[in-house]
């Protein structure tokens, strides 16, 4: 697996985990947008993977969800590593 495709997989998994947490908490995109100070469109585009989120955007969204970005990122990285054990 190339480094770029690994990065893309990690980001995709990270966004999936963040979206799952939003849904688990029964929060709308608008609620997350309001709490994070981001636009509804930005949050939606991140979740749909139409926009590559910056660290600032990820921090704002995870803060709005009251979750730790580093923990979710670690979870995403472990999931990708498990699905591709030979890749680093």
Secondary structure, DSSP 4 states (H G I P E B T S, - for coil): --HHHHHHHHHHHHHHHHHHHHHHTT--HHHHHHHHT--HHHHHHHHTTSSPPPHHHHHHHHHHTT--HHHHHHHHHHHHHHHTTT--
